[in-house]
Amino acid sequence: MIPYGRQTISEADIQAVVEVLRSDFLTQGPTIPAFENAVANYCGTQYAFAVNSATSALHIACLALGVGKGDSVWTSPITFVASANCALYCGADVDFVDIDPRTYNLSVEKLTEKLAWAEQIGKLPKVVIPVHLCGQPCDMAGIYALSQRYGFKIIEDASHAIGGKYQNQSIGNCRYSDITVFSFHPVKIITTGEGGMALTNDAALAERLDRLRSHGITRDPAQMTHTPDGPWYYQQLELGFNYRMTDMQAALGLSQMQRLDEFVSKRHALSQRYDALLADQPIITPWQHPDSYSGLHLYVIRLQLDKISKTHREVFEALRVAGIGVNLHYIPVYRQPYYEQLGFKEGYCLEAERYYTETISLPMYPELTEAQQDYVVAKLEEALAR
Ligand SMILES: *Cc1c(COP(=O)(O)O)cnc(C)c1O
């Protein structure tokens, strides 16, 4: 089976992990800050905190921004459930803003309309979580301008997007957001097995992210309510979690960082090759906004169903039968039974629902060979033929 995504692991990656295993610290050691510094320097961000998943990073990002009961958090319906669940963990409400028909990211036009309406009924969001779908950055300048007008905070869910650029600057620099979150799951751009990171330029948010990932505990006397009782002393200041990453994971991440640009450019080469090979097919290949250099986590095609005789499902199944691990990113989050039980109904975001009925994610990862890619293209052509 050719998967839709997979990790690239080198001998150097393996050696880096083994070295940590032979060292004094398997967790809370020096490899964590080394990895955090590497990512912060790469992105041009002040602070970075490694955690055990992007889901955890999204959770503590919401908490650090004060999300709680009675608050509302808005995100895109075309994302992994974690982008929405983080708000529910905090006791807040979630709402969804429909997608842009070209980028498939949260539509700034729809966001503008929804904010005007929310202001009238007194239900403005506390936080908006734009998701850089497939690695293509959202219209962050537009969303930032709206945040200034309506007073909401921004968490970028950049789980797909490390290594990408927006307006020629690294995604993750938080120029247009309060916090950015990355995922290091094996299908993503770089991996630590499980893992994530939260980045910010705000010192107060940094302090909270750091505490919340480790039980709400501080060892910094400057943060304590009184002078330390002694050298052993620490204080729990709030209710945090054990969301820490291990040093073995950080060693893998640090080693992978050295090849991040290479991974992304390999993805671009594959994407350009798909674009050329699929140009005459009854599908829409990924449209790229001129302001963006995508991380290209995913290569999503959209079927022109009026030009083919098979259904979306038939094309998808034909590819699976051919041993191609195509996937669909994503089912609109609010169509999940859990969200329907919260009151969301079919028809809530029409553009997202149409996207769901027409798209397929083709295999996209640095080690996908041209021969494998040719096979995917041939099988797709076969499936689309009248
Ligand atoms: C993968 C992913 C997450 C969750 O990442 P984990 O590290 O697996 O917790 C969140 N949001 C998006 C958009 C993702 O793709």
The ligand as a Gaussian input file, in Angstrom:
#p B3LYP/6-31G(d) Opt

LIG

0 1
 C       -2.652000      16.414000      13.240000
 C       -3.468000      17.601000      13.559000
 C       -3.757000      18.001000      14.864000
 C       -3.419000      17.161000      16.051000
 O       -2.090000      16.842000      16.107000
 P       -1.578000      15.764000      17.164000
 O       -0.118000      16.108000      17.262000
 O       -1.830000      14.429000      16.554000
 O       -2.298000      15.975000      18.435000
 C       -4.440000      19.172000      15.059000
 N       -4.851000      19.928000      14.033000
 C       -4.607000      19.567000      12.761000
 C       -5.065000      20.453000      11.656000
 C       -3.929000      18.383000      12.480000
 O       -3.729000      18.008000      11.225000

